Amino acid sequence: MKKTINFSAGPAILPHDVLKQAQSELLNWHQTGCSVMELSHRGKDFEQCALEATQDLRELLNIPENYHILFLQGGARSQFAGVPLNILSNHTSADYIISGYWSKCAADEAEKYCQVNRINVKTVHEEKIGIKSFNQWQLTSDSAYVHYCPNETIEGLAIFDDPQFNDRIIVADFSSCILSKPIDVTRYGIIYAGAQKNIGPSGVTIVIVREDLLGKAKRELPSVLDYTIQTKHDSMFNTPPTFAWYMSGLVFKWLKQLGGLTIMEQRNRSKAQMLYQYIDQSDFYSNNIATENRSIMNVPFVCAHEEFDTMFVAEAAQHGIIGVKGHRIVGGIRASIYNAMDLDGVQCLIEFMKEFERVKG
Ligand code: PMP
């Protein structure tokens, strides 16, 4: 029996059904008499498992055939370097949209390899933080690509629409919002995401790369990060994180069974709406993000007085509600409500918030 409700930002909650299935086949996977993590990645059972996971992800996100799907290692941060080294080619600069902590980290890393044009798209209106509309993003014309982060995990700041910059190569860090809703993959050159929020356990990093962007890598790029080499080897140039890949595959099947990403988006919007509505009607809790840019995955908030934030986190844990401490750079409280969190879980959190407010407010 699970005793806690886990709102951690990542590694994060996984679907209960997926964990049960993994448990049931842990010691004897596919009648092999072994666990999946003890078997060669070159064996036919694992190859089939890897292929199915890749196909299921393609189906879920409606990824066209001219995009390759890679299951790599190194986390999303490895792609902060992997992206420029793979696709800068002869260019000397890239545009980085700065909307929060993670997009800034990506820009800082890219700066080792090229000139980075930092484009600040944040707005502040009546103390609420928002994002400028796409037509106000002042891109430069001759940079290699435009990088942005559609969901800033720490700030809970999201850009929901797919970008529309016809001839530009768009690269997006989808770490904390991949599979939370349908997207139009054709608008992007590269999509990447660490798995440990909406996909599976940590250890696997998904890269979805358009065919025409292969073959441009810098010579000094480590081979394991080279999209062309990894594509040629079906992500098995080096030994892949087999258990994390298998688990991701189970999550993809779970998503398909639930009806795919349109259903998931409805579910995610309902959960987020419920939580934001509760925060907005309360004089005790507040969230500082403009309504249209509020993340449906990460919901940060603070109590009326700072000292209550720490108490909230501690008392929540006593009620079996864990992972709600805000990121160390911003403090406060944050509830991450990824795909695997259900409506009941959010309802429990709200009940706890009500009670905490009643006592402390
Ligand atoms: N980008 C975003 C949006 C993230 O939320 C995170 C992790 N929280 C990262 C990048 C870094 O991911 P990793 O630890 O897998 O390198």
Boltz pocket constraint, residues with backbone or C-beta under 6 A from the ligand:
constraints:
  - pocket:
      binder: B
      contacts: [[A, 9], [A, 10], [A, 74], [A, 75], [A, 76], [A, 77], [A, 78], [A, 102], [A, 149], [A, 151], [A, 152], [A, 153], [A, 154], [A, 173], [A, 174], [A, 175], [A, 176], [A, 194], [A, 195]]
      max_distance: 6.0
